[in-house]
Amino acid sequence: MTINSNVPVEGQFAGKVAMGTGAASGIGRAIALAFAREGASLAIGDINEAGLTKTAEMIGKRCCQALPLDVADEDDVENFVRSVLIRFGRLDCAANAAGFITNGTRSMADFSLADFEKVMRVNVTGIFLCMRAQIRALLEGDGGAIVNIGSSASFVGTPGLAPYVASKHAVLGITKSAAADYAARGIRINAVCPGFVRTPLSMGAIAEMTQEQRQAIMASAPIGRISEPEEPAEAVLFLCSDRASYAVGHGLVIDGGLTVV
């Protein structure tokens, strides 16, 4: 999907400024394209510069600022959010989609400390740093909305993925706590929690599994398929919109029924 930057775009986010992380591919890219479709001005970041450039080209430079971003680097995050305010003068909503999962599965005792720390650094420290900077920016304006990407693993355990599951439980926990801190100050914070999504990250992890494990994942949701990135992206836009004006601290599960059986 390509957004023609020469044609005025009207939509529910026209006149709004949105920030998205993890925008080089997968859910993060789908979120960026959805915001652009709905008229938002965008600041997008990712550590994958080639993928980030591709996303920016799909959106168009008129309404998009794309900068390399390591979400687990404090200075990187602070400088990124500062650049958003300099370029656009405000921030209205943010979607934090940057994430990491180890390749393959193994029992918890077989993970190295380095495995665990890398997952937590991106998925938890990254969310903390981004939310902290985004909240400060939103408090300077008229408030707004933040949506973090959790997972069905924010609610249930998954054999062989202990560090990832721990990180996604943490994402939902910090989402709820921050939501309670700032709801009365005009900032709504929620999470979208997808099941298995067809992204380079998840498909790379699945590729390292056994054939039996892959088949089990593909058949695990009652809906009978895995999700496309655009499906959780639409849920993110809903939670950032005025239509979700009373949603605070919610983890919206978009998993095809995976966690109901």
Secondary structure, DSSP 8 states (H G I E B T S, - for coil): ----TTS---STTTT-EEEEESTTSHHHHHHHHHHHHTT-EEEEEES-HHHHHHHHHHH-GGGEEEEE--TT-HHHHHHHHHHHHHHHS---EEEE------SS---GGGS-HHHHHHHHIIIIIHHHHHHHHHHHHHHHTT-EEEEEE--GGGTS--TT-HHHHHHHHHHHHHHHHHHHHHGGGTEEEEEEEESSB-SHHHHHHHHTS-HHHHHHHHT-STTSS-B-THHHHHHHHHHHSGGGTT--S-EEEESTTGGG-
